[in-house]
Amino acid sequence: MIDLTYKTWKGGLNFRLQPYFNIKNLLYFLFTIFFCSFGSQLKAEAIPQAKLIKPSHLNSPYTLHRLAHPGTPFIQASHRFAFIGDEDGSFEAWAYPLKLCQDFKFSFLVEEAITAIDGKELAQEIFVTPASLTLRYVHQSFTVEAIYFSPPNLPVGFILLQVDTTVPLKIVCSFFPLLQPMWPAGLGGQYSYWDSRLHAYVISEPTRKNQAIIGSPMAKGISYTPAHMFSEKPQEFIISIPPSGQQSPSFWPIIITGGKGPRETFENIFSTSLAKIPSYYQETINYWETFLNSTLSFTCPDEKLNLALSWAKISLGKLEVTNPDLGRGLIAGLGPSGRSGRPGFGWFFGGDAYINSLGLTAASAFPLVKEALDFTTKWQRKDGKMAHELSQAAGYLNWWRDYHYGYIHADTTPLFLVALESYISQSGDLEFLKKCWPAAVKAFEFCLQTDKNHDGLMDNREAGLGAMEYGDLTNIQTDIYLAAIWVRALEAMKNMANYLQEEDIANQAEKGYQKALENYLAQFWDKEEQFFTYAFDTEGRQVKEISPWNTPGI
């Protein structure tokens, strides 16, 4: 028996993820969740006290657990901060839109040893919950659980080290400072130094408008930091831990914060965090529990299927980003950036936001969808075309003027109409439709104007890219992906016009729908081969390429 229950989520935030409920894909996506860590100075005789917390993986019904697989990415993200790493324990840290550091790693010194044990040799297990990600390191003399989490709406990430050791242990934390915005923006003149007052490395640049602070109230910096530049070697700090039971706190915190703004803002976050970590941790747990409990629930005899739906919603939700310059919207996805300037597809992609909003709407996450749609209308071009992509670094440069990528795609504009109608039809939010109606009309008119051969379908040559972005398959008149979206958009526009009693537009959309559907079936269906072809060219000849793109219209 399957029980579907819709509830209204009143948290007022946005979420998004790809609606694929395949367990294998979901697990892979989850374990692509970010890591971020740092440390500072310790005096064994005066250890700052950290209040007890109960790790969420011990009692969460959504816990995913398996052996760690070095070489497999993980992500632990919130709306303003992300750890993106590898299950060997290394990671990069982002506070949108800045990459704060890269190649953060742990190593361990046992007793008086002078050679450290690389953390990747000891990473044994990984636990993932909606609120946190935990890596467990195991050695014959000690066990360390590194718990990664970030509060929903603060530009800070925490790594809580819970240590059980029979011998004196030193945890060496190393990383390369970066402080670089996403591509195509850039900064110069970055520098770092150890601040003994904060017990942290402070990373900044000459204008002092961009900052990062990485450390721990319990750590000691051990790296040489040259003036006005970064060292070629990683920055390092050590956390010294006595055997368990000897004046040990419940956890040893590493704090990473930063972003675009005054240094005082991030110094305050860092210096006040130790006392607030338990409340931040509980806030994060409560936030995701509220989201899950207030959206679509699914109960059936197959527990894996129940869990898959929950993680599909969580993954969508974790793609909501608050950018200090641009606002709050949905990015397309996250992944390790390596030496590049973008963490996976961590920009605002209009088409991805619209596609994922369909799943969010079905899950009754209406506040998320509303905010995501509203965000995209800010970037609509004067002629009605919706933006394809917006770099998170757009606040550092003139994205729309100096780069041609912003409006390069055709599919984004009809997808806007599809996503808006889906939200309105299922939420009944006519006030939001009235607010967006001028944008919808402009988008509709733009799409109509791209049909230069008057077959009722949008033309890629006029509207922009559809399924493919480069290669011979872009040299076509109309591809099936764009055509299918446009047919659906015409139906969506008719419905929305009827909701607002806009009869002329409703009639225009209905006539357009009938013509577009007729020509869609006539021009893409191969009667001999009995399948939908990829496209047709300027001469009306079918392009019989076999591709996944052939399926959207079905």
ZIZIDA-V785108 format. One record per residue. N is the residue number from 1. OMEGA is omega in whole degrees, -180 to 180 (* if undefined). BURIAL is b if it has 16 or more other C-alpha atoms within 10 Angstrom, else e. D_FIRST is the distance of its C-alpha to the first C-alpha in Angstrom with 1 decimal. Layout:
BEGIN
n=N omega=OMEGA burial=BURIAL d_first=D_FIRST
n=N omega=OMEGA burial=BURIAL d_first=D_FIRST
END
This chain:
BEGIN
n=1 omega=-180 burial=e d_first=0.0
n=2 omega=-179 burial=e d_first=3.8
n=3 omega=177 burial=e d_first=6.6
n=4 omega=-178 burial=e d_first=10.0
n=5 omega=177 burial=e d_first=13.1
n=6 omega=175 burial=e d_first=16.6
n=7 omega=179 burial=e d_first=19.6
n=8 omega=178 burial=b d_first=23.2
n=9 omega=-175 burial=b d_first=24.9
n=10 omega=-180 burial=e d_first=28.4
n=11 omega=176 burial=e d_first=29.9
n=12 omega=-179 burial=e d_first=32.0
n=13 omega=-180 burial=b d_first=31.7
n=14 omega=179 burial=b d_first=30.8
n=15 omega=179 burial=b d_first=28.5
n=16 omega=179 burial=b d_first=27.9
n=17 omega=-177 burial=b d_first=26.6
n=18 omega=-174 burial=b d_first=25.7
n=19 omega=177 burial=b d_first=22.1
n=20 omega=-174 burial=e d_first=21.6
n=21 omega=177 burial=b d_first=18.4
n=22 omega=-174 burial=e d_first=19.9
n=23 omega=-177 burial=b d_first=20.1
n=24 omega=-179 burial=e d_first=23.7
n=25 omega=-179 burial=e d_first=24.9
n=26 omega=-180 burial=b d_first=23.4
n=27 omega=179 burial=b d_first=25.1
n=28 omega=-178 burial=e d_first=28.3
n=29 omega=-177 burial=b d_first=28.3
n=30 omega=-174 burial=b d_first=27.8
n=31 omega=170 burial=b d_first=30.5
n=32 omega=-171 burial=b d_first=32.8
n=33 omega=-168 burial=b d_first=33.2
n=34 omega=169 burial=b d_first=36.6
n=35 omega=173 burial=b d_first=39.0
n=36 omega=-178 burial=b d_first=42.1
n=37 omega=173 burial=b d_first=44.7
n=38 omega=-179 burial=b d_first=48.2
n=39 omega=179 burial=b d_first=50.6
n=40 omega=-161 burial=b d_first=53.9
n=41 omega=-178 burial=b d_first=56.6
n=42 omega=167 burial=b d_first=56.6
n=43 omega=-171 burial=e d_first=59.3
n=44 omega=-177 burial=e d_first=58.4
n=45 omega=-177 burial=e d_first=60.3
n=46 omega=-178 burial=e d_first=58.5
n=47 omega=175 burial=b d_first=54.8
n=48 omega=-176 burial=b d_first=53.0
n=49 omega=178 burial=b d_first=50.3
n=50 omega=-176 burial=b d_first=46.6
n=51 omega=-178 burial=e d_first=44.3
n=52 omega=170 burial=e d_first=41.5
n=53 omega=177 burial=e d_first=38.0
n=54 omega=-178 burial=e d_first=34.9
n=55 omega=-174 burial=b d_first=33.4
n=56 omega=-179 burial=b d_first=30.0
n=57 omega=-180 burial=b d_first=28.8
n=58 omega=-176 burial=e d_first=29.3
n=59 omega=-180 burial=e d_first=26.5
n=60 omega=177 burial=e d_first=24.4
n=61 omega=-177 burial=e d_first=20.6
n=62 omega=-176 burial=b d_first=21.2
n=63 omega=171 burial=b d_first=24.0
n=64 omega=-173 burial=b d_first=24.6
n=65 omega=172 burial=e d_first=27.3
n=66 omega=174 burial=e d_first=29.4
n=67 omega=177 burial=e d_first=33.0
n=68 omega=180 burial=b d_first=35.1
n=69 omega=177 burial=e d_first=36.0
n=70 omega=-176 burial=e d_first=39.4
n=71 omega=178 burial=e d_first=39.6
n=72 omega=-178 burial=e d_first=36.1
n=73 omega=172 burial=b d_first=36.1
n=74 omega=179 burial=b d_first=34.4
n=75 omega=168 burial=b d_first=34.1
n=76 omega=-170 burial=b d_first=33.9
n=77 omega=169 burial=b d_first=34.4
n=78 omega=-175 burial=b d_first=34.6
n=79 omega=-179 burial=b d_first=35.9
n=80 omega=-173 burial=b d_first=39.6
n=81 omega=179 burial=b d_first=39.8
n=82 omega=165 burial=b d_first=38.4
n=83 omega=176 burial=b d_first=38.9
n=84 omega=-173 burial=b d_first=38.7
n=85 omega=-179 burial=b d_first=39.5
n=86 omega=-179 burial=b d_first=39.2
n=87 omega=170 burial=b d_first=37.6
n=88 omega=176 burial=b d_first=41.1
n=89 omega=178 burial=b d_first=41.6
n=90 omega=-180 burial=b d_first=43.7
n=91 omega=169 burial=b d_first=42.7
n=92 omega=-177 burial=b d_first=44.0
n=93 omega=-180 burial=b d_first=43.6
n=94 omega=165 burial=b d_first=43.3
n=95 omega=-167 burial=b d_first=43.9
n=96 omega=4 burial=b d_first=43.5
n=97 omega=-173 burial=b d_first=45.5
n=98 omega=167 burial=b d_first=47.5
n=99 omega=-173 burial=b d_first=47.0
n=100 omega=-179 burial=b d_first=48.6
n=101 omega=177 burial=b d_first=48.9
n=102 omega=178 burial=b d_first=48.0
n=103 omega=174 burial=b d_first=48.0
n=104 omega=-176 burial=b d_first=47.3
n=105 omega=173 burial=b d_first=47.4
n=106 omega=165 burial=b d_first=47.7
n=107 omega=-169 burial=b d_first=50.2
n=108 omega=175 burial=b d_first=51.2
n=109 omega=-177 burial=b d_first=54.6
n=110 omega=179 burial=b d_first=54.8
n=111 omega=-175 burial=e d_first=57.7
n=112 omega=-179 burial=e d_first=60.9
n=113 omega=178 burial=e d_first=59.6
n=114 omega=177 burial=e d_first=61.0
n=115 omega=-176 burial=e d_first=58.5
n=116 omega=175 burial=e d_first=55.0
n=117 omega=180 burial=b d_first=51.8
n=118 omega=-179 burial=b d_first=49.7
n=119 omega=-177 burial=b d_first=46.3
n=120 omega=178 burial=b d_first=44.7
n=121 omega=-174 burial=e d_first=45.9
n=122 omega=-179 burial=b d_first=44.0
n=123 omega=-172 burial=b d_first=40.6
n=124 omega=-173 burial=b d_first=38.1
n=125 omega=176 burial=b d_first=34.6
n=126 omega=177 burial=b d_first=32.7
n=127 omega=179 burial=b d_first=30.1
n=128 omega=173 burial=b d_first=28.4
n=129 omega=176 burial=b d_first=26.8
n=130 omega=-174 burial=b d_first=26.5
n=131 omega=-172 burial=b d_first=29.9
n=132 omega=174 burial=b d_first=31.9
n=133 omega=-177 burial=b d_first=32.6
n=134 omega=171 burial=b d_first=34.4
n=135 omega=179 burial=b d_first=36.6
n=136 omega=176 burial=b d_first=37.9
n=137 omega=-175 burial=b d_first=41.5
n=138 omega=176 burial=b d_first=42.6
n=139 omega=-178 burial=e d_first=46.3
n=140 omega=-178 burial=e d_first=48.0
n=141 omega=-177 burial=e d_first=49.6
n=142 omega=170 burial=b d_first=46.9
n=143 omega=178 burial=b d_first=43.4
n=144 omega=171 burial=b d_first=42.6
n=145 omega=178 burial=b d_first=39.3
n=146 omega=-176 burial=b d_first=39.7
n=147 omega=-178 burial=b d_first=37.1
n=148 omega=173 burial=b d_first=37.1
n=149 omega=177 burial=b d_first=36.0
n=150 omega=177 burial=b d_first=37.2
n=151 omega=-172 burial=b d_first=36.8
n=152 omega=-169 burial=b d_first=35.1
n=153 omega=175 burial=e d_first=38.2
n=154 omega=178 burial=b d_first=41.2
n=155 omega=-178 burial=b d_first=43.1
n=156 omega=175 burial=b d_first=43.0
n=157 omega=-179 burial=b d_first=41.3
n=158 omega=167 burial=b d_first=41.4
n=159 omega=-180 burial=b d_first=41.4
n=160 omega=-178 burial=b d_first=41.4
n=161 omega=175 burial=b d_first=42.9
n=162 omega=-167 burial=b d_first=42.0
n=163 omega=171 burial=b d_first=44.6
n=164 omega=-175 burial=b d_first=45.3
n=165 omega=178 burial=b d_first=48.6
n=166 omega=-178 burial=b d_first=51.3
n=167 omega=172 burial=e d_first=54.0
n=168 omega=-174 burial=b d_first=55.3
n=169 omega=173 burial=b d_first=53.1
n=170 omega=175 burial=b d_first=53.8
n=171 omega=-180 burial=b d_first=51.0
n=172 omega=179 burial=b d_first=52.5
n=173 omega=-179 burial=b d_first=50.7
n=174 omega=179 burial=b d_first=52.1
n=175 omega=173 burial=b d_first=51.3
n=176 omega=176 burial=b d_first=53.0
n=177 omega=-177 burial=b d_first=53.3
n=178 omega=-179 burial=b d_first=52.8
n=179 omega=-177 burial=b d_first=52.3
n=180 omega=177 burial=b d_first=51.8
n=181 omega=178 burial=b d_first=49.8
n=182 omega=175 burial=b d_first=47.6
n=183 omega=6 burial=b d_first=49.3
n=184 omega=179 burial=e d_first=51.5
n=185 omega=178 burial=b d_first=53.0
n=186 omega=175 burial=e d_first=55.1
n=187 omega=176 burial=e d_first=57.1
n=188 omega=177 burial=e d_first=60.3
n=189 omega=-179 burial=e d_first=62.3
n=190 omega=178 burial=b d_first=59.5
n=191 omega=177 burial=b d_first=60.6
n=192 omega=175 burial=b d_first=59.3
n=193 omega=178 burial=b d_first=60.8
n=194 omega=178 burial=b d_first=59.9
n=195 omega=-176 burial=b d_first=60.1
n=196 omega=178 burial=e d_first=61.0
n=197 omega=180 burial=e d_first=60.3
n=198 omega=-169 burial=b d_first=56.6
n=199 omega=-176 burial=b d_first=56.3
n=200 omega=169 burial=b d_first=54.9
n=201 omega=175 burial=b d_first=55.9
n=202 omega=-179 burial=b d_first=56.4
n=203 omega=-178 burial=b d_first=56.0
n=204 omega=179 burial=b d_first=57.5
n=205 omega=-168 burial=b d_first=59.7
n=206 omega=-179 burial=e d_first=63.0
n=207 omega=-179 burial=e d_first=61.6
n=208 omega=178 burial=e d_first=59.5
n=209 omega=-178 burial=e d_first=56.8
n=210 omega=-171 burial=b d_first=54.2
n=211 omega=166 burial=b d_first=53.5
n=212 omega=176 burial=b d_first=51.6
n=213 omega=-174 burial=b d_first=51.9
n=214 omega=-179 burial=b d_first=50.6
n=215 omega=-180 burial=b d_first=51.4
n=216 omega=175 burial=b d_first=50.8
n=217 omega=-174 burial=b d_first=52.7
n=218 omega=-173 burial=b d_first=53.0
n=219 omega=178 burial=b d_first=54.4
n=220 omega=178 burial=b d_first=57.8
n=221 omega=-177 burial=b d_first=58.5
n=222 omega=-175 burial=e d_first=60.5
n=223 omega=171 burial=b d_first=60.9
n=224 omega=-180 burial=e d_first=63.9
n=225 omega=-180 burial=b d_first=63.2
n=226 omega=-179 burial=e d_first=65.9
n=227 omega=170 burial=e d_first=66.9
n=228 omega=178 burial=e d_first=65.6
n=229 omega=175 burial=e d_first=63.4
n=230 omega=171 burial=b d_first=60.7
n=231 omega=176 burial=b d_first=61.6
n=232 omega=179 burial=e d_first=60.9
n=233 omega=-179 burial=e d_first=59.4
n=234 omega=171 burial=b d_first=56.1
n=235 omega=-178 burial=b d_first=56.3
n=236 omega=169 burial=b d_first=55.6
n=237 omega=-174 burial=b d_first=55.2
n=238 omega=170 burial=b d_first=54.8
n=239 omega=-178 burial=b d_first=52.9
n=240 omega=-172 burial=b d_first=54.6
n=241 omega=178 burial=b d_first=52.5
n=242 omega=176 burial=b d_first=54.1
n=243 omega=-176 burial=b d_first=52.7
n=244 omega=179 burial=b d_first=49.7
n=245 omega=-179 burial=e d_first=50.8
n=246 omega=176 burial=e d_first=54.0
n=247 omega=-177 burial=e d_first=53.6
n=248 omega=173 burial=b d_first=50.3
n=249 omega=-179 burial=b d_first=48.0
n=250 omega=175 burial=b d_first=44.2
n=251 omega=179 burial=b d_first=44.0
n=252 omega=-171 burial=b d_first=46.5
n=253 omega=166 burial=b d_first=45.5
n=254 omega=-174 burial=b d_first=46.3
n=255 omega=177 burial=b d_first=46.3
n=256 omega=177 burial=b d_first=46.4
n=257 omega=180 burial=b d_first=47.0
n=258 omega=180 burial=b d_first=48.7
n=259 omega=-180 burial=b d_first=48.6
n=260 omega=-178 burial=b d_first=50.8
n=261 omega=-179 burial=e d_first=52.8
n=262 omega=-180 burial=e d_first=55.6
n=263 omega=-178 burial=b d_first=55.9
n=264 omega=179 burial=e d_first=56.0
n=265 omega=-175 burial=e d_first=52.4
n=266 omega=173 burial=b d_first=51.1
n=267 omega=179 burial=b d_first=53.6
n=268 omega=177 burial=e d_first=52.3
n=269 omega=-177 burial=b d_first=48.6
n=270 omega=-171 burial=b d_first=49.8
n=271 omega=-179 burial=b d_first=52.2
n=272 omega=-171 burial=e d_first=49.9
n=273 omega=-173 burial=b d_first=46.7
n=274 omega=-179 burial=b d_first=47.4
n=275 omega=-174 burial=e d_first=47.0
n=276 omega=-174 burial=e d_first=44.0
n=277 omega=179 burial=b d_first=41.9
n=278 omega=179 burial=b d_first=39.8
n=279 omega=176 burial=e d_first=39.1
n=280 omega=-178 burial=b d_first=38.4
n=281 omega=179 burial=b d_first=35.9
n=282 omega=177 burial=b d_first=34.1
n=283 omega=-179 burial=b d_first=34.2
n=284 omega=177 burial=b d_first=32.6
n=285 omega=-178 burial=b d_first=29.7
n=286 omega=-178 burial=e d_first=29.3
n=287 omega=-177 burial=b d_first=29.5
n=288 omega=175 burial=b d_first=26.6
n=289 omega=178 burial=b d_first=24.4
n=290 omega=179 burial=e d_first=25.2
n=291 omega=-178 burial=b d_first=24.3
n=292 omega=-176 burial=b d_first=20.9
n=293 omega=-175 burial=e d_first=20.1
n=294 omega=176 burial=b d_first=21.4
n=295 omega=-177 burial=b d_first=19.7
n=296 omega=174 burial=b d_first=16.3
n=297 omega=-175 burial=b d_first=13.7
n=298 omega=180 burial=b d_first=10.5
n=299 omega=177 burial=e d_first=8.1
n=300 omega=-178 burial=e d_first=5.9
n=301 omega=-179 burial=e d_first=7.2
n=302 omega=-177 burial=e d_first=10.0
n=303 omega=179 burial=e d_first=12.5
n=304 omega=178 burial=e d_first=14.8
n=305 omega=176 burial=b d_first=12.8
n=306 omega=-179 burial=b d_first=12.4
n=307 omega=180 burial=b d_first=16.1
n=308 omega=179 burial=b d_first=17.0
n=309 omega=179 burial=b d_first=16.0
n=310 omega=-179 burial=b d_first=17.9
n=311 omega=174 burial=b d_first=20.9
n=312 omega=178 burial=b d_first=20.9
n=313 omega=180 burial=b d_first=21.5
n=314 omega=-178 burial=b d_first=24.0
n=315 omega=175 burial=b d_first=25.9
n=316 omega=-178 burial=b d_first=26.3
n=317 omega=-178 burial=b d_first=27.5
n=318 omega=176 burial=b d_first=30.1
n=319 omega=173 burial=b d_first=31.7
n=320 omega=-176 burial=b d_first=33.1
n=321 omega=171 burial=b d_first=36.8
n=322 omega=-180 burial=b d_first=39.6
n=323 omega=-175 burial=b d_first=42.9
n=324 omega=-180 burial=e d_first=46.1
n=325 omega=-168 burial=e d_first=47.8
n=326 omega=-178 burial=b d_first=45.1
n=327 omega=-173 burial=e d_first=42.4
n=328 omega=180 burial=b d_first=38.6
n=329 omega=-179 burial=b d_first=36.6
n=330 omega=172 burial=b d_first=34.1
n=331 omega=-174 burial=b d_first=35.6
n=332 omega=-178 burial=b d_first=34.3
n=333 omega=-179 burial=b d_first=33.8
n=334 omega=177 burial=b d_first=35.6
n=335 omega=-179 burial=b d_first=37.2
n=336 omega=179 burial=b d_first=40.4
n=337 omega=-177 burial=b d_first=43.5
n=338 omega=178 burial=e d_first=45.9
n=339 omega=-179 burial=e d_first=49.4
n=340 omega=-174 burial=e d_first=48.1
n=341 omega=179 burial=b d_first=47.8
n=342 omega=179 burial=b d_first=44.1
n=343 omega=-176 burial=b d_first=41.1
n=344 omega=176 burial=e d_first=38.9
n=345 omega=-174 burial=b d_first=38.1
n=346 omega=173 burial=b d_first=38.7
n=347 omega=175 burial=b d_first=40.3
n=348 omega=177 burial=b d_first=39.1
n=349 omega=-177 burial=b d_first=38.0
n=350 omega=-178 burial=b d_first=37.4
n=351 omega=179 burial=b d_first=35.4
n=352 omega=178 burial=b d_first=33.0
n=353 omega=-179 burial=b d_first=32.6
n=354 omega=180 burial=b d_first=31.7
n=355 omega=-179 burial=b d_first=29.2
n=356 omega=177 burial=b d_first=27.5
n=357 omega=177 burial=b d_first=27.6
n=358 omega=177 burial=b d_first=25.2
n=359 omega=179 burial=b d_first=22.4
n=360 omega=177 burial=b d_first=23.6
n=361 omega=179 burial=b d_first=23.6
n=362 omega=179 burial=b d_first=20.0
n=363 omega=180 burial=b d_first=19.3
n=364 omega=175 burial=b d_first=21.4
n=365 omega=-171 burial=b d_first=24.1
n=366 omega=179 burial=b d_first=26.7
n=367 omega=177 burial=b d_first=29.7
n=368 omega=-176 burial=b d_first=29.5
n=369 omega=-179 burial=b d_first=29.5
n=370 omega=-179 burial=b d_first=32.2
n=371 omega=179 burial=b d_first=34.5
n=372 omega=179 burial=b d_first=34.0
n=373 omega=-180 burial=b d_first=34.9
n=374 omega=179 burial=b d_first=37.8
n=375 omega=-176 burial=b d_first=39.1
n=376 omega=-179 burial=b d_first=39.4
n=377 omega=179 burial=b d_first=41.4
n=378 omega=-173 burial=e d_first=44.2
n=379 omega=178 burial=b d_first=45.0
n=380 omega=180 burial=b d_first=45.1
n=381 omega=-176 burial=b d_first=48.4
n=382 omega=-180 burial=e d_first=50.9
n=383 omega=177 burial=e d_first=50.3
n=384 omega=-178 burial=b d_first=46.5
n=385 omega=179 burial=b d_first=45.2
n=386 omega=-177 burial=b d_first=42.5
n=387 omega=176 burial=b d_first=43.1
n=388 omega=-178 burial=b d_first=41.6
n=389 omega=-179 burial=b d_first=42.3
n=390 omega=178 burial=b d_first=43.9
n=391 omega=175 burial=b d_first=45.2
n=392 omega=179 burial=b d_first=44.5
n=393 omega=-176 burial=b d_first=48.3
n=394 omega=178 burial=b d_first=49.3
n=395 omega=180 burial=e d_first=50.8
n=396 omega=-172 burial=b d_first=53.5
n=397 omega=178 burial=e d_first=54.6
n=398 omega=-174 burial=e d_first=54.6
n=399 omega=-173 burial=b d_first=51.5
n=400 omega=-178 burial=b d_first=51.6
n=401 omega=-169 burial=e d_first=55.3
n=402 omega=-179 burial=e d_first=55.9
n=403 omega=-173 burial=e d_first=52.9
n=404 omega=-173 burial=e d_first=51.7
n=405 omega=-169 burial=e d_first=48.0
n=406 omega=-175 burial=b d_first=46.8
n=407 omega=-172 burial=b d_first=46.4
n=408 omega=-176 burial=b d_first=46.5
n=409 omega=178 burial=b d_first=43.2
n=410 omega=-171 burial=b d_first=42.5
n=411 omega=-175 burial=b d_first=38.7
n=412 omega=-175 burial=b d_first=38.5
n=413 omega=176 burial=b d_first=39.9
n=414 omega=177 burial=b d_first=37.6
n=415 omega=176 burial=b d_first=34.6
n=416 omega=180 burial=b d_first=35.7
n=417 omega=179 burial=b d_first=35.4
n=418 omega=-177 burial=b d_first=31.9
n=419 omega=-180 burial=b d_first=30.7
n=420 omega=180 burial=b d_first=32.5
n=421 omega=178 burial=b d_first=31.1
n=422 omega=180 burial=b d_first=27.5
n=423 omega=-177 burial=b d_first=28.1
n=424 omega=-177 burial=b d_first=29.9
n=425 omega=-177 burial=e d_first=27.6
n=426 omega=-179 burial=e d_first=24.5
n=427 omega=-176 burial=b d_first=26.5
n=428 omega=-176 burial=e d_first=29.1
n=429 omega=-177 burial=e d_first=31.8
n=430 omega=178 burial=e d_first=34.8
n=431 omega=178 burial=e d_first=37.3
n=432 omega=176 burial=e d_first=36.4
n=433 omega=178 burial=b d_first=36.6
n=434 omega=178 burial=e d_first=40.1
n=435 omega=-175 burial=e d_first=41.0
n=436 omega=-173 burial=e d_first=39.9
n=437 omega=177 burial=b d_first=41.2
n=438 omega=178 burial=e d_first=44.6
n=439 omega=179 burial=b d_first=43.0
n=440 omega=-180 burial=b d_first=40.7
n=441 omega=179 burial=b d_first=43.6
n=442 omega=178 burial=b d_first=45.7
n=443 omega=179 burial=b d_first=43.0
n=444 omega=-179 burial=b d_first=42.6
n=445 omega=177 burial=e d_first=46.4
n=446 omega=-178 burial=b d_first=46.6
n=447 omega=180 burial=b d_first=44.2
n=448 omega=-176 burial=b d_first=46.1
n=449 omega=-179 burial=e d_first=49.3
n=450 omega=180 burial=b d_first=48.2
n=451 omega=-175 burial=b d_first=48.1
n=452 omega=179 burial=e d_first=51.7
n=453 omega=172 burial=e d_first=51.5
n=454 omega=176 burial=e d_first=50.0
n=455 omega=179 burial=e d_first=47.1
n=456 omega=-179 burial=b d_first=44.6
n=457 omega=175 burial=b d_first=43.1
n=458 omega=179 burial=b d_first=43.9
n=459 omega=177 burial=b d_first=46.4
n=460 omega=-177 burial=b d_first=45.9
n=461 omega=179 burial=b d_first=49.7
n=462 omega=-172 burial=e d_first=49.9
n=463 omega=-178 burial=b d_first=46.6
n=464 omega=-176 burial=b d_first=46.3
n=465 omega=177 burial=b d_first=44.2
n=466 omega=-177 burial=b d_first=40.8
n=467 omega=-175 burial=b d_first=38.9
n=468 omega=-178 burial=e d_first=41.9
n=469 omega=179 burial=e d_first=44.3
n=470 omega=179 burial=e d_first=47.1
n=471 omega=-175 burial=e d_first=48.5
n=472 omega=-176 burial=e d_first=49.4
n=473 omega=172 burial=e d_first=46.0
n=474 omega=-179 burial=b d_first=46.9
n=475 omega=-176 burial=b d_first=49.9
n=476 omega=176 burial=b d_first=48.0
n=477 omega=180 burial=b d_first=48.0
n=478 omega=175 burial=b d_first=44.2
n=479 omega=-172 burial=b d_first=41.3
n=480 omega=179 burial=b d_first=37.9
n=481 omega=180 burial=b d_first=36.1
n=482 omega=-178 burial=b d_first=38.3
n=483 omega=-179 burial=b d_first=38.4
n=484 omega=179 burial=b d_first=34.6
n=485 omega=-178 burial=b d_first=34.4
n=486 omega=177 burial=b d_first=37.3
n=487 omega=179 burial=b d_first=35.8
n=488 omega=-180 burial=b d_first=32.7
n=489 omega=177 burial=b d_first=35.0
n=490 omega=177 burial=b d_first=37.0
n=491 omega=179 burial=b d_first=34.0
n=492 omega=-180 burial=b d_first=33.1
n=493 omega=177 burial=b d_first=36.7
n=494 omega=-179 burial=b d_first=36.8
n=495 omega=-178 burial=b d_first=33.8
n=496 omega=178 burial=b d_first=35.3
n=497 omega=177 burial=b d_first=38.7
n=498 omega=178 burial=e d_first=37.3
n=499 omega=-177 burial=b d_first=35.7
n=500 omega=180 burial=e d_first=39.3
n=501 omega=175 burial=e d_first=41.0
n=502 omega=-169 burial=e d_first=42.9
n=503 omega=-177 burial=e d_first=43.6
n=504 omega=-180 burial=e d_first=46.0
n=505 omega=178 burial=b d_first=43.6
n=506 omega=179 burial=b d_first=40.7
n=507 omega=178 burial=e d_first=42.9
n=508 omega=-180 burial=e d_first=44.1
n=509 omega=180 burial=b d_first=40.7
n=510 omega=178 burial=b d_first=39.5
n=511 omega=179 burial=e d_first=42.6
n=512 omega=180 burial=b d_first=42.2
n=513 omega=-179 burial=b d_first=38.5
n=514 omega=180 burial=e d_first=39.6
n=515 omega=-178 burial=b d_first=42.5
n=516 omega=180 burial=b d_first=40.6
n=517 omega=180 burial=b d_first=37.7
n=518 omega=-179 burial=e d_first=40.3
n=519 omega=175 burial=e d_first=42.2
n=520 omega=-179 burial=b d_first=39.2
n=521 omega=-177 burial=e d_first=38.3
n=522 omega=-171 burial=e d_first=41.9
n=523 omega=-178 burial=b d_first=43.0
n=524 omega=-177 burial=b d_first=40.1
n=525 omega=177 burial=b d_first=38.9
n=526 omega=-176 burial=e d_first=40.9
n=527 omega=-178 burial=e d_first=41.3
n=528 omega=-177 burial=e d_first=42.8
n=529 omega=179 burial=e d_first=40.4
n=530 omega=174 burial=e d_first=37.4
n=531 omega=177 burial=e d_first=36.0
n=532 omega=-179 burial=b d_first=36.3
n=533 omega=-174 burial=b d_first=39.3
n=534 omega=-173 burial=b d_first=39.7
n=535 omega=166 burial=b d_first=42.5
n=536 omega=-175 burial=b d_first=45.7
n=537 omega=-175 burial=e d_first=49.1
n=538 omega=178 burial=e d_first=51.9
n=539 omega=-180 burial=e d_first=53.1
n=540 omega=-179 burial=e d_first=49.7
n=541 omega=-179 burial=e d_first=49.2
n=542 omega=174 burial=b d_first=45.7
n=543 omega=-168 burial=b d_first=45.1
n=544 omega=176 burial=b d_first=43.1
n=545 omega=176 burial=e d_first=41.8
n=546 omega=-174 burial=e d_first=38.5
n=547 omega=173 burial=e d_first=36.5
n=548 omega=-180 burial=e d_first=33.0
n=549 omega=180 burial=b d_first=34.6
n=550 omega=-170 burial=b d_first=34.5
n=551 omega=-173 burial=e d_first=30.8
n=552 omega=-177 burial=e d_first=30.3
n=553 omega=-179 burial=b d_first=31.4
n=554 omega=* burial=e d_first=28.8
END
